[in-house]
Amino acid sequence: MMDPAILTILKKGVEEANLGHKIQARAYFFEILTMDPNNEYALLWQAYLSDDPYKAVEFLERLLRLQPRHKTARAYLKQAHQRCEEFERRRKNNNFSDFFQTYNVSGRQGLPVPYLGDYLVNQGLITSQQLEMALKLHANLKERGHPKPIGRVLVELGYINNEQLNRWLQQQNDDLETFYLRNLA
């Protein structure tokens, strides 16, 4: 029997997903996973709604470790692996490479405070593939007229949590203040 609180959140998540509100739906399923890290429904929905095929693979493999015979998870895992392969092909393609060069970490060296994505990769909190996916979604949202800060995108994709984001933003603020005080004094 499922916890009634989880069931209520699950229903809200499914409703948001059916309305096409992926980000809101993922937030509900993420909340369920904080309450019950092995909730099969939340894991499956997170994988299904993920814009990041690597993250989808993680959710599905986690579910399959719990329930090795889960047919739907196996089918989704096959699709997620195909999406990862497609992503790798595109990454090797010059067009994607040109896109990523705009955001290349090496092009931002020498800044007083590193960009959030660079910092998170350097700290090992996210992978470079996750940063690439977040930057791609960030650019896509901006092109469609719905810009979101990269930190918010990273949280909504489930790569970091609000606490990590707030900690980084405070650190960035402190570093910038120190930099300007040192260089303007």
N, C-alpha and C positions, 0 to 999 in steps of 0.2 A: 504494500500500500504506500502510495506516495504522500509525502508530507503535504498537507493542505496549502501551506504558504508557497511551497515550490510549485504546486499545481496551479495556483492563481497566477504566479509569475510566468509560468510556462504558457498558459492561455494568452496572457498579454503579449508575450513574445511571438507566438504563432499568429496572433491577430495582426501585429505590426508587420510581420514577414509577409503575410497574405496581402496586406495593403501596399507592399513594395517599400516599406520603411526599413531597409536593411540595417542601418546604423542603430536605430532604436531597438529593433528586434535583437541584434547582437548584444546590446547592453543588457537586455532582460536575460538572455541566455548566459551571459557572463556572470550576472548576479546569481543565477542558479548554481553555476559551477563554483562560486565562492562558498555557497552553502553546502553543496554536494558535488565534489570534484569528479565523481564517477557517474553523474547523471547521464544516461545514454541519450535521452532526448535532446538535452542541451548540447552535448558533444556533437551529435549528428546535425543539429540545426546550425551550430557554429561552423561546422565544416561546409555545409550546404551554402550558407550565406557569405562565406569568406571570399573576399576579393583576392586574397593571397593563396595561391595553390599550395605553397609550402606549409602555411598555417593549417590549411584544410587537411593536408596529409598528417600533420601532427595530431589534430583532433581525431581523425579516423583511426590512426594507428593506436591511439590511446583507447578508443572504444573497442577496437578489435583485441587488444590485450585483455580487456575485461570480458568480452563476449566474442571469442574467435569465430563463431558460426553466424555472426550477424550479416545476413545477405545484403541488405541495403548498404551497410557500411563498406562491404567489399566492393560493391558496384561503384559507389562514390569514390572509393580509394583509387580504383582503376582510372576513373575520370580525372581525379586530382593529379595523379601521376602524369597523365597525358597533358594536362594544363602546365605542369612543371616542365615537361619536355618542350612544349611550345614556347614557354617563357624563355627557356635556355636558347632555343633556336633564334628567337627574336633578339635576345641579348647579344648574340653573336652577329646578328645582322647590323649593318652600318647605321641604319635609321635609329634603331634603339640605342646603339652606342653613341650616336650624336646627341640623342636626347639626354643620356646619362652624363655625357661630358659637361653639360650645363650645370650639373649638380655634383660633379666629381670632387671628392674630398681633397685631392691634391691641389685643386685650383683655389682652395680657400685657406691655404696655409698662411700664417703670418697675421691672422686676425687676432685682435686682443682677446676675444672669447670665441671658442668654436661654436659652430651651428649645433643645434640640438641633436640632429641626426648623427653628426660626426662624433659628438660626445658620447651618445648612447652606444654607438658601434665600438668606440675606443674603450668604453667601460665594460663591454661584453654583454650589455643589457639587451641588445638586438643584433641581428646579423646584417651584413651588408645587403643580402637579398631582401630582407624585410624593409630596410631603408629604401631600397630601390622601389619596392612595391608601394610603400607609403608616399614616396615622392611622385610616383606615377599617378596615384589616386589624387594627391594634392593638386597636381597640375591639371588633371582631368576636371576636378571640381571647380578650379579657377576658370578654366576654359568655358565651362557651362554656366558661369555666373554665380556659382555657389562657393566662393572661396572659404577655406577653413585653414587655420594655422596648422602647421605640420604637427605640432604637439597634440592637438585635438585629434588629428587623423590617426596618429600613432596610438592614442588611447582607444579610439573607436575600433581600430583594427585588433585591439587586444594585445598589442606588443608591449605596452607599458601601462601602468595604472596611474590614476590621478595623483597619488602621493608621489610617485617617481617624477611625474611631470612638474608638479609644484616645487619639489625639492630642486630640480634642475633650474627652473625659472628663478628661484631665489638665489641659487648659486651664480647664475648668469648675471643677475642684477648686482650681486655683491662684487663679482669680478669686474664688471664694467665700471662700477663706482670706484673701485681700487685703481683700475687702469687710468681713468680720467683724472682722479686726484693726483696720481703719481706723475702724469704727463702734463697736467695743466698747472701744477704747483710750482 
